[in-house]
Amino acid sequence: MGILRKLGATVTAVAFVGVGALTAGTTAQAATVAPKTVAAVPQKAVAKTKYIGRYHLDPRCMKGRVMCANKKTRKMVYLVNGKTIYVLDARFGGSKTPTRNGQFKVYRKSKNHVSSLYKSKMPYSMFFSGGQAVHYSSDFKARGYNGASHGCLNIRDKAKLAKIYAQIKIGDKVVVYSG
C-alpha cells in the first residue's frame, strides 16, 4: 500500500466479511463496512473428515508404519507410508468396554501374552492404550462378529497378524476411528 501511495494511485480493495463488504481507499477514505446484501451461502457447521480410498482410511494413517482400525468397516489396514500392506477383519470392544478412538503409539509388544484380568490368551499383542492391544483372537476366528472384546482390537487372521507383529516397532502408530 505504501508504494501505491507514493505513486499517487487510488486503489480500492474489496473483501467480503460476513454479509457486508469492507472497502478501503488509500488517502481520503477510512476503512468502512458497507452493509450490502450478499446472497446467503450455506456453510457447514463442522467439516467432516475426508476418508481415503476403499477402506475409508483416516488421513492420519498415511505416514509411517500404521495400524489403521475403522470401527465402521470393521477392518484394520496395515500401511507403510500410505501403501496398503495387509487388510484384516477386526472386532472391537463392547458397549461396556469400548475400544478408545484416537491416535496412539505402540508402547509394548508381547508375542505370547495372557491377560492378567481375563486369563485369556492374546497372541501377538501390541499394546497401544492402557491395557488395550491389537492381538489375535481365537474366539473371533470361531464366532466371528458374534461377540466383542474387553476393549482390545481383536484380529481373526493369525498368520497375517504374525507378519505385522514382526514389522511393527515400539512407537509405531495405531489409529482407531469410526468412519
N, C-alpha and C positions, 0 to 999 in steps of 0.2 A: 504494500500500500504506500510506503514511503517513496518509492521510485515513481509511482504514478502521480503522487502529489507534486514531486519535483518537475515532472513533465507537464503539469497543469491539466492532466486528464481528469475527467469526471467519470467515475465508474459506479455503477450500481450493482450491488451483489444481492441476490435473492436466494433465500434458503427457507424451506418450509419448516416451521416449528409447530407441532401440534396441528391446529386448524387455522393458524394465522400465517402470515408471511413476514419475514424480517427483511427490511430494506435499509440500506445504508449508503450514503454518498461519501465523497472524500472531504468536502470542505464545509458547506453550509448545512448539510443535513446531519442530524444525530441519528443514532440507531433507534428506530421506532418499530413498534409492532402494529401492523395494519391489519385490522380484523377483516380478512377476506374470506368468502365462502369457498371451501375446498370440498370436493366430493369425498365422502367418508370411505376410507379403505379399511376393510375388516382386518384386524390383527389377531394373531394367535396369542392367547394368554401365556402359554408356556410352549416353547419349541420342543417338539418330540425328538428323541434321539433317532438318527437315521441309521438303521441297521444295514449291514453289508452282506450281500450275497444270499445264496440259497439257504444257509443255516441261520440267517438273521444275526450275524456276528456284531458284537458291540465294537465300536471304533477303538476302544482301549485294548483290543486283542491283536492289533496289527503290528506291534513291535516286540521283538524278543521271543523267547520261548514262553508260550502262554497256554494254560488250560482254560478254555473259554466255555463256561457252562450256562446254557439257556434253559431256564425252568419251563418256558412256554413250549419250546420244541422238544424238550426232554432229551437234549443232546449235549455232549461235551465234545468240543472240537479242539484238538491239539494242533497249534500252529507254531511255525517258526518264521519270524519276520513277515507275517501276513500270509504265508503259504500253508495251506491245509495239509497236515501230515496224516492224521487219523481222525475219524468221526466215530464216536461211541455212544450207545444208549446210556442214559443217565437217569437215576432216580434220586429224589431229594427228600429232605425231612418232611415229616407230617405237620399237621396244624399245631400240635402241642410242642413240637421240637423242630421248628423250621430251619432250613439252611439259610444262613445270612447272605444277603445280597451285598455286593461291593467288590472292590479291588483289593486283593490280598497278595501276600508273598508266601511261598512255601518256606516254612521255618524248621521243619523236621521231616525226616523220612524214616520209615520202619518197614522193612521187607516182610516180616512175619509177625506183625503186630497183633496183639489180642487186647480187646477193650477191657480196661480195669473196671468200668462201670457195668457193662452188659455181658462180659465174659464171652464175647463173640469174636471169631477170627476176622481180621481186617488185613488181608494180604495186600502188599504194595501200597501201604498207607503213605500219603503225602499230606501232612498237616498244614493248614493254611489259616485257621481262625479258631482260637481256643482249642477245644477238643475236636473240632470239625476237620475232616480229612477227605481227600479223594481216595477211594480204595475199592478193590474188587469185593463183590458180594455174591456169595453162593445162593443166598435167599433170593436175590434179584434174578439170578440166572434161572432158578427153579420156578419162581412165582411171577416173574415179570413185574408189571406195574401194580399188581395187587398187593400193595404194602408200601412202606415208607421207611426211611432211615430215622435215626435219632438226631438228625442234623447233618450227617455226613453226605457226601456226594457218592452214591453207590454206582459202580460200573459193572456191566454184565459180562464184558469180554475180557477174560483174564490174560490172554495172550497179547492183545494189543496194549493193555494197561501195563504189562511187564516191560514192553518195549518203551513206553512213555516213561515209566519209572527209571529205566536205565539212562534216559536222556535228561530228565529234569534235575536241576541243581537247586540247592538251597538258595533262596532269593528270587527264583523264577516266579512269574505272575500267575495268579488264579483270579479270573473274573467271573462272578456269579451274578446273573441278572434275569429279569423276566421280560423278554422281548420277543 
